[in-house]
Amino acid sequence: MSKPDFKEQLRSLILRQLKAEYELQTQAAELAHDEAISEESRPENKYDTHSQEAAYLAEGQAKLAAEIAESITFYQSLALPAFSEATPLALGALVQLSSRRGDVWYFLGPRAGGLEVELPEHGSVCVLTPQSPLGRQLLGKRQGDTVALPGRGDIATISQVR
C-alpha cells in the first residue's frame, strides 16, 4: 500500500466515526425535541421547567450535530498531500513522534481533535488540530525536528512523516 493510500484509509475511518457520531447526536436532538413539545412536558405550575430544560438540551444537541456535519464536510474536501523529510508539516500530515516513552502516530486534521482510529501498520492514530498545543507546535516543523509534549514534560522527535 502506498503512502497516500494510508491517508485515504485514515480519512475513511475518521469519516465513519464522525458519521456514526452525527447519527447519534441527530437522534438525541430529535428525542429531546419531542420531549420538549410533548403533552406530558407541559408545566404543571410556574416553577416547572422540565419542557424548557428539554428544549435547551435539544438545541445543544442540534448545534453539536451541526458541528459534526461541518467536520464531515471538512474531511471530505481535505487535501491529503504527500509529505517528505524536507516538507514543512501542514494539515493532512501523518506524523510519528518518538520519545523515551515510545512512538505515537498523529494526524493533523482540520477538526475532531482527540478522535482516535486504528490504522493497520500504524496502530492507533490520534487526530490533532492546529488549535491544540501539540498541533500548533507541529505546523511548519520537518522530520527530525523536536517538539515538547504538553503535560508530559517530555521531548519528542518527528521520526516519520507521510
C-alpha positions as CSV (number, residue, x, y, z in Angstrom):
1,M,0.0,0.0,0.0
2,S,1.5,3.4,-1.0
3,K,1.7,6.3,1.5
4,P,-1.3,8.2,0.2
5,D,-3.4,5.1,0.5
6,F,-2.7,5.1,4.2
7,K,-4.1,8.6,4.5
8,E,-7.2,7.8,2.3
9,Q,-7.9,4.8,4.6
10,L,-7.4,7.1,7.6
11,R,-9.8,9.6,6.2
12,S,-12.4,6.9,5.6
13,L,-12.1,5.7,9.2
14,I,-12.4,9.3,10.6
15,L,-15.4,9.9,8.4
16,R,-17.0,6.6,9.5
17,Q,-16.7,7.6,13.2
18,L,-17.9,11.2,12.5
19,K,-20.9,9.9,10.6
20,A,-21.8,7.5,13.4
21,E,-21.5,10.3,16.0
22,Y,-23.6,12.6,13.8
23,E,-26.4,9.9,13.6
24,L,-26.3,9.6,17.4
25,Q,-26.4,13.3,18.0
26,T,-29.2,13.8,15.5
27,Q,-31.3,11.1,17.1
28,A,-30.7,12.6,20.6
29,A,-31.7,16.0,19.4
30,E,-34.9,14.7,17.9
31,L,-35.7,12.8,21.1
32,A,-35.1,15.9,23.3
33,H,-37.2,18.0,20.9
34,D,-40.0,15.5,21.1
35,E,-39.7,15.6,24.9
36,A,-39.8,19.4,24.9
37,I,-43.1,19.6,22.9
38,S,-44.8,16.5,24.3
39,E,-48.1,16.9,26.2
40,E,-46.5,15.3,29.3
41,S,-43.9,18.1,29.4
42,R,-46.4,20.9,29.8
43,P,-45.6,22.8,33.0
44,E,-47.8,22.0,36.0
45,N,-47.0,25.3,37.6
46,K,-44.8,28.3,37.1
47,Y,-41.8,26.6,38.7
48,D,-41.9,23.5,36.5
49,T,-39.1,23.9,33.9
50,H,-39.0,20.4,32.5
51,S,-40.0,21.4,29.0
52,Q,-37.7,24.4,29.0
53,E,-34.8,22.1,30.0
54,A,-35.6,19.6,27.3
55,A,-35.7,22.5,24.7
56,Y,-32.2,23.7,25.8
57,L,-30.9,20.1,25.6
58,A,-32.4,19.7,22.1
59,E,-30.8,23.0,21.0
60,G,-27.4,22.0,22.3
61,Q,-27.6,18.6,20.7
62,A,-28.7,20.1,17.4
63,K,-25.7,22.5,17.5
64,L,-23.3,19.6,18.2
65,A,-24.8,17.6,15.3
66,A,-24.3,20.7,13.0
67,E,-20.6,21.0,14.1
68,I,-20.1,17.3,13.4
69,A,-21.7,17.7,10.0
70,E,-19.3,20.6,9.3
71,S,-16.4,18.4,10.3
72,I,-17.6,15.7,7.9
73,T,-17.6,18.3,5.1
74,F,-14.1,19.5,6.1
75,Y,-12.7,15.9,6.0
76,Q,-14.4,15.1,2.7
77,S,-12.7,18.0,1.0
78,L,-9.3,17.8,2.8
79,A,-6.3,17.6,0.6
80,L,-4.0,14.7,1.5
81,P,-0.6,15.7,0.1
82,A,2.4,13.5,0.4
83,F,5.0,14.9,2.8
84,S,8.7,14.2,2.7
85,E,11.6,14.8,5.1
86,A,12.0,18.3,3.8
87,T,8.3,19.3,3.6
88,P,7.0,21.5,6.4
89,L,4.1,19.9,8.2
90,A,0.6,21.2,7.5
91,L,-2.9,19.9,7.5
92,G,-3.1,16.4,6.1
93,A,0.2,15.2,7.5
94,L,0.5,11.8,9.2
95,V,3.3,12.1,11.7
96,Q,5.1,9.7,14.0
97,L,6.6,11.2,17.2
98,S,9.3,9.2,19.0
99,S,10.1,9.9,22.7
100,R,11.6,7.9,25.5
101,R,8.0,6.6,26.2
102,G,7.8,5.2,22.7
103,D,6.4,6.0,19.3
104,V,3.0,7.6,18.7
105,W,1.2,8.5,15.4
106,Y,-0.8,11.7,14.9
107,F,-2.8,13.1,12.0
108,L,-3.0,16.8,11.5
109,G,-6.7,17.4,10.7
110,P,-9.0,20.4,10.5
111,R,-11.4,19.3,13.1
112,A,-12.3,16.4,15.5
113,G,-9.2,16.7,17.7
114,G,-8.8,13.8,20.1
115,L,-10.5,11.3,17.8
116,E,-8.6,8.0,17.7
117,V,-8.7,5.5,14.9
118,E,-6.9,2.2,14.3
119,L,-4.9,2.1,11.1
120,P,-3.2,-1.2,10.0
121,E,0.6,-1.0,10.1
122,H,0.4,2.2,12.3
123,G,-1.9,1.1,15.2
124,S,-3.7,3.9,17.0
125,V,-3.6,7.3,15.3
126,C,-4.8,10.4,17.2
127,V,-6.2,13.4,15.3
128,L,-4.6,16.7,16.2
129,T,-5.9,20.1,15.2
130,P,-3.9,23.3,14.6
131,Q,-5.7,24.7,17.7
132,S,-4.2,22.2,20.1
133,P,-0.9,22.9,21.8
134,L,0.9,20.0,20.1
135,G,-0.8,20.7,16.7
136,R,0.5,24.3,16.9
137,Q,4.0,23.1,17.6
138,L,3.9,20.6,14.7
139,L,2.8,23.1,12.0
140,G,5.8,24.1,9.9
141,K,8.2,21.6,11.5
142,R,10.0,18.9,9.5
143,Q,11.1,15.3,10.0
144,G,14.0,15.3,12.6
145,D,12.7,18.4,14.5
146,T,11.7,18.1,18.1
147,V,8.6,19.2,20.0
148,A,7.6,19.4,23.6
149,L,4.8,17.0,24.6
150,P,2.3,19.1,26.5
151,G,1.6,18.0,30.1
152,R,4.3,15.3,30.0
153,G,7.5,17.3,30.4
154,D,8.9,15.1,27.6
155,I,10.6,15.9,24.2
156,A,9.7,14.0,21.1
157,T,11.4,13.8,17.7
158,I,9.4,13.8,14.5
159,S,10.7,10.4,13.2
160,Q,8.4,9.8,10.3
161,V,6.2,11.9,8.1
162,R,3.7,10.8,5.4
